[in-house]
Every structure is written in structure tokens, then in C-alpha cells.
Amino acid sequence: MRRKAKGFTLIELIVVIAIIGILAAMLVPSMLAYAKNARITQYNSNARSVYEGAQLGITDVIIAQGTVLPDTVYICSAEGSGVCVADGSADRCDITDYIGEDFAGYFGFMTDSGGTGCVYAMWSNSPLTAAELGTQMTSGDVKSSFDTVPIGCHPLDE
């Protein structure tokens, strides 16, 4: 009497491995897209925090000094500092109290034409220039920025 062999055949194992490979090939690009979208959301959220802090910081400057430069880019060029300096000027706007001392990254914002508020803010994990901060970004601009220097923006120009 012959005993029946137990286990999988080589063909069955190859079929299972092929199915797993096909599923992985379909899932990996989706997972990478989800990770990129999560980073975009995080950067835009950080930019929103800067935007809200800038609105409050501008109000503080107006109360203390009476004016904020209109249509001006303010840049925070030192990571961990909430002090933003106007591009081409010595004017400062400290938003540390509103974003927290532990808020990391590089950011800046653009003041409105009346010098009474913030039009938009941007955030990145690498230093930003006045040229990068000079134009409000769309959602497409934010997505394409993640291929070079990732930047988040709030509000987005649609």
C-alpha cells in the first residue's frame, strides 16, 4: 500500500507566489500615492498653522507699532524660530506665541495690500526663498513641488 504524499506541489507554490506578486504590484503604487498625499496634507496643515499665527502676529504688530508693510513677504529663515523678517527690510513679525516654540520647519507669509492681515502662508522642511514665497500656490503647484522642494500652502489659490 502506497502512502499519499502530503504538502504542496511546486506548481501550486509558483501559482501562489505569482498571485502575491501581482497583488503587490497593484498595491505598492497606491500605497506610495497615499503616503505622498499624507505628506501634502501635513505640509498644508503646517502652512495653515503659520497662516493663523501670522494673522494674530500681524494684529500684535499693528497694536504695538501701528503698521505692517503691505504686499510684503515675511520669511522665517531659522528653523525653530517664529520670528519672520520682511524681505528687503528690517521689519519683524514674531508669531512664536501662536505657533509654539517647538514648531519646526521653515515658513513665511505674504501680507495683504492694506498691511492688516495675511493673504497666504507657506511651510517647508527646507529653507524657503522670497521668490518661492512670492506667489500663492495652487493644489497642483503643491503636488508638483513634492518632486523637488516640498512646500505646503494655505489657503491654496484655486
Wavefront OBJ file of the C-alpha trace (Angstrom):
o trace
v 0.000 0.000 0.000
v 1.349 3.394 -1.043
v 1.157 6.374 1.246
v -0.205 9.569 -0.214
v 2.328 12.417 -0.095
v 1.294 15.464 1.909
v 2.156 19.049 1.018
v 2.053 21.422 -1.910
v 3.363 20.737 -5.347
v 5.890 23.020 -6.980
v 3.255 24.282 -9.437
v 0.898 25.253 -6.606
v 3.661 27.199 -4.861
v 4.601 29.031 -8.060
v 0.952 29.986 -8.678
v 0.597 31.362 -5.126
v 3.831 33.356 -5.429
v 2.684 34.756 -8.789
v -0.661 35.855 -7.305
v 1.107 37.541 -4.385
v 3.453 39.305 -6.834
v 0.541 40.602 -8.910
v -1.248 41.903 -5.803
v 1.933 43.593 -4.569
v 2.466 45.205 -7.977
v -1.025 46.700 -7.764
v -0.792 47.812 -4.117
v 2.673 49.395 -3.935
v 1.914 52.362 -6.263
v -1.332 53.006 -4.384
v 0.451 52.971 -1.051
v 3.127 55.371 -2.341
v 0.395 57.735 -3.550
v -1.311 57.574 -0.143
v 1.993 58.390 1.571
v 2.575 61.374 -0.748
v -0.965 62.659 -0.169
v -0.469 62.329 3.592
v 2.720 64.421 3.399
v 0.944 67.039 1.274
v -1.834 67.237 3.861
v 0.728 67.576 6.666
v 2.593 70.389 4.876
v -0.638 72.257 4.089
v -1.744 71.837 7.712
v 1.545 73.309 8.921
v 1.071 76.198 6.478
v -2.403 76.737 7.952
v -0.881 76.992 11.435
v 1.551 79.603 10.118
v -1.315 81.449 8.394
v -3.370 81.625 11.575
v -0.318 82.588 13.652
v 0.581 85.290 11.129
v -2.913 86.781 11.313
v -2.562 87.082 15.089
v 1.065 88.237 14.911
v 0.176 90.968 12.428
v -2.542 92.158 14.794
v 0.037 92.341 17.610
v 2.430 94.361 15.440
v -0.340 96.763 14.409
v -1.326 97.293 18.055
v 2.295 97.814 19.154
v 3.705 99.755 16.186
v 0.709 100.850 14.158
v 1.759 99.413 10.799
v 2.838 96.312 8.920
v 4.363 96.548 5.462
v 1.668 95.864 2.821
v 2.190 93.346 -0.012
v 5.377 92.082 1.622
v 6.835 88.622 2.042
v 7.893 87.803 5.603
v 10.348 84.911 5.916
v 11.368 82.851 8.907
v 14.786 81.652 7.831
v 15.909 79.948 11.046
v 14.357 76.610 11.911
v 12.722 76.666 15.336
v 12.320 80.444 15.315
v 8.937 82.094 14.977
v 10.376 85.500 14.069
v 9.645 86.400 10.454
v 11.574 89.201 8.771
v 10.229 91.271 5.876
v 12.055 90.674 2.611
v 14.249 93.704 1.903
v 13.507 95.353 5.245
v 14.265 95.017 8.934
v 10.579 94.816 9.905
v 9.778 91.770 12.022
v 6.686 89.836 12.979
v 7.017 87.352 15.846
v 4.435 84.559 15.697
v 6.155 82.257 18.230
v 3.350 82.702 20.772
v 0.816 81.431 18.248
v 2.621 78.511 16.637
v 4.566 77.362 19.697
v 8.250 77.311 20.464
v 8.619 73.718 19.265
v 7.110 74.364 15.827
v 9.755 73.144 13.387
v 10.352 73.917 9.744
v 10.811 76.921 7.505
v 7.937 79.210 6.670
v 6.780 82.595 5.592
v 3.719 84.578 4.647
v 2.519 87.420 2.423
v 0.739 90.442 3.889
v -2.313 91.904 2.221
v -2.422 95.196 0.325
v -3.597 97.092 3.408
v -0.986 95.607 5.723
v -3.726 94.389 8.047
v -3.620 90.636 7.532
v -2.093 87.636 5.851
v -3.006 86.626 2.287
v -1.372 83.180 2.410
v 1.365 81.276 4.217
v 3.804 78.547 3.177
v 5.711 75.866 5.101
v 8.566 73.544 4.169
v 11.138 71.341 5.843
v 13.908 73.118 3.894
v 14.725 76.846 3.717
v 12.409 78.980 1.582
v 13.353 81.975 -0.539
v 11.429 85.169 -1.181
v 10.920 84.018 -4.774
v 9.246 80.787 -3.603
v 7.071 82.742 -1.173
v 6.226 85.427 -3.727
v 3.385 83.541 -5.417
v 0.403 81.801 -3.857
v 0.334 78.126 -4.830
v -2.475 76.019 -6.254
v -3.055 72.410 -5.224
v -1.313 71.343 -8.449
v 1.714 73.504 -7.555
v 1.892 71.894 -4.115
v 1.733 68.380 -5.601
v 4.426 69.123 -8.171
v 6.653 70.762 -5.532
v 6.988 67.386 -3.809
v 9.219 66.217 -6.674
v 11.840 68.880 -5.822
v 11.414 71.048 -2.705
v 8.188 70.129 -0.914
v 6.173 73.190 0.095
v 2.739 73.443 1.700
v 0.472 76.466 1.244
v -2.655 77.800 2.961
v -5.026 78.886 1.599
v -4.499 77.356 -1.801
v -5.079 79.553 -4.846
v -7.803 77.825 -6.863
l 1 2 3 4 5 6 7 8 9 10 11 12 13 14 15 16 17 18 19 20 21 22 23 24 25 26 27 28 29 30 31 32 33 34 35 36 37 38 39 40 41 42 43 44 45 46 47 48 49 50 51 52 53 54 55 56 57 58 59 60 61 62 63 64 65 66 67 68 69 70 71 72 73 74 75 76 77 78 79 80 81 82 83 84 85 86 87 88 89 90 91 92 93 94 95 96 97 98 99 100 101 102 103 104 105 106 107 108 109 110 111 112 113 114 115 116 117 118 119 120 121 122 123 124 125 126 127 128 129 130 131 132 133 134 135 136 137 138 139 140 141 142 143 144 145 146 147 148 149 150 151 152 153 154 155 156 157 158
